Amino acid sequence: MTHKFEASAASVPWEPIAQAPGTSRATVPTDRGREPYRLAKWKAEPGTYVRPDGMTWSESFVVYKGRGRLRTQGETVDLSPGVVIDVRKGVPYVLEIFETLEKVAVVTLET
């Protein structure tokens, strides 16, 4: 079954993340109601961001601006516009941002 929805990340204002200086996020509203998924956008200034315990959610994202590198469990991926990444819940990672990076993600809240 498919579900068509319309959403625009461009019109959603950025919200700074207090626990991670230099980063911002925004939940992109959709007409999907209470689903275990959500759309979000994320932005980070140059720097190194470490998540030793990973995230409490899984996410698939596409980079649309900037450059960086994601290191996770022996794998390294260079990030640039057009790169699509899947990061599973609880997987530790290090994210190095070389040029302010922006991405749009599908976040899986429940697995």
C-alpha positions as CSV (number, residue, x, y, z in Angstrom):
1,M,0.0,0.0,0.0
2,T,1.3,3.4,-0.8
3,H,0.4,6.8,0.7
4,K,0.9,10.0,-1.2
5,F,1.6,13.1,0.8
6,E,3.0,16.5,0.2
7,A,5.5,18.3,2.3
8,S,8.0,21.1,1.9
9,A,11.1,21.2,4.0
10,A,12.0,24.6,2.5
11,S,9.3,26.5,4.4
12,V,10.0,24.9,7.9
13,P,12.2,27.1,10.1
14,W,15.4,25.7,11.6
15,E,15.5,25.0,15.4
16,P,18.9,25.0,17.1
17,I,19.8,21.9,19.0
18,A,20.9,23.0,22.4
19,Q,22.7,19.7,23.2
20,A,24.8,19.9,20.0
21,P,26.0,23.4,19.4
22,G,26.4,24.2,15.7
23,T,23.5,22.0,14.6
24,S,19.8,22.7,13.8
25,R,16.8,20.5,13.0
26,A,13.2,20.7,12.0
27,T,10.3,18.2,11.8
28,V,8.6,18.5,8.4
29,P,4.9,18.4,8.8
30,T,2.9,15.9,6.7
31,D,-0.6,14.7,6.5
32,R,0.3,11.2,7.6
33,G,-1.0,11.5,11.2
34,R,0.6,9.3,13.9
35,E,3.0,7.0,12.0
36,P,6.2,5.5,13.2
37,Y,8.0,7.6,10.5
38,R,8.6,11.3,10.1
39,L,10.3,13.6,7.8
40,A,13.0,15.9,9.1
41,K,15.7,18.2,8.0
42,W,19.1,18.7,9.8
43,K,21.9,21.1,9.4
44,A,25.4,21.2,11.0
45,E,28.3,23.6,10.9
46,P,31.9,22.4,10.3
47,G,33.1,20.3,13.2
48,T,33.1,16.8,14.6
49,Y,29.9,15.2,16.1
50,V,30.3,12.0,18.0
51,R,27.5,9.6,18.9
52,P,29.2,6.8,20.8
53,D,25.8,5.1,21.5
54,G,24.2,5.9,18.2
55,M,20.7,7.3,17.9
56,T,17.5,6.1,19.5
57,W,16.0,5.9,16.0
58,S,17.0,4.8,12.5
59,E,17.1,7.1,9.6
60,S,17.7,7.2,5.9
61,F,18.8,10.6,4.6
62,V,20.0,12.4,1.5
63,V,22.6,15.1,1.6
64,Y,21.6,18.1,-0.4
65,K,24.2,20.7,0.6
66,G,27.7,20.7,2.0
67,R,30.5,18.1,2.6
68,G,31.5,15.7,5.3
69,R,32.4,12.2,6.3
70,L,30.5,9.6,8.3
71,R,32.5,6.9,10.1
72,T,30.7,3.9,11.6
73,Q,31.9,0.5,12.6
74,G,34.8,0.2,10.2
75,E,33.0,1.9,7.3
76,T,33.7,5.4,6.0
77,V,31.4,7.3,3.6
78,D,32.2,10.7,2.1
79,L,29.2,12.9,2.2
80,S,28.3,15.4,-0.6
81,P,25.1,16.4,-2.4
82,G,23.2,13.4,-3.7
83,V,24.7,10.8,-1.3
84,V,22.0,8.6,0.4
85,I,22.8,7.0,3.7
86,D,21.0,4.6,6.0
87,V,22.0,4.7,9.7
88,R,20.4,2.1,12.0
89,K,19.3,2.7,15.6
90,G,22.1,2.2,18.2
91,V,25.0,2.2,15.7
92,P,27.8,4.4,17.0
93,Y,29.2,6.9,14.6
94,V,31.4,9.9,14.1
95,L,30.3,12.7,11.7
96,E,32.9,15.1,10.4
97,I,31.5,18.2,8.7
98,F,33.9,20.0,6.4
99,E,31.4,22.5,4.9
100,T,28.1,23.3,6.4
101,L,26.0,20.2,5.6
102,E,22.2,19.9,5.2
103,K,20.2,16.7,4.8
104,V,16.6,15.6,4.6
105,A,15.8,12.4,6.4
106,V,13.0,9.8,6.9
107,V,13.3,9.0,10.6
108,T,12.0,5.6,11.8
109,L,10.8,6.1,15.4
110,E,9.8,2.4,16.0
111,T,11.4,-0.7,14.8
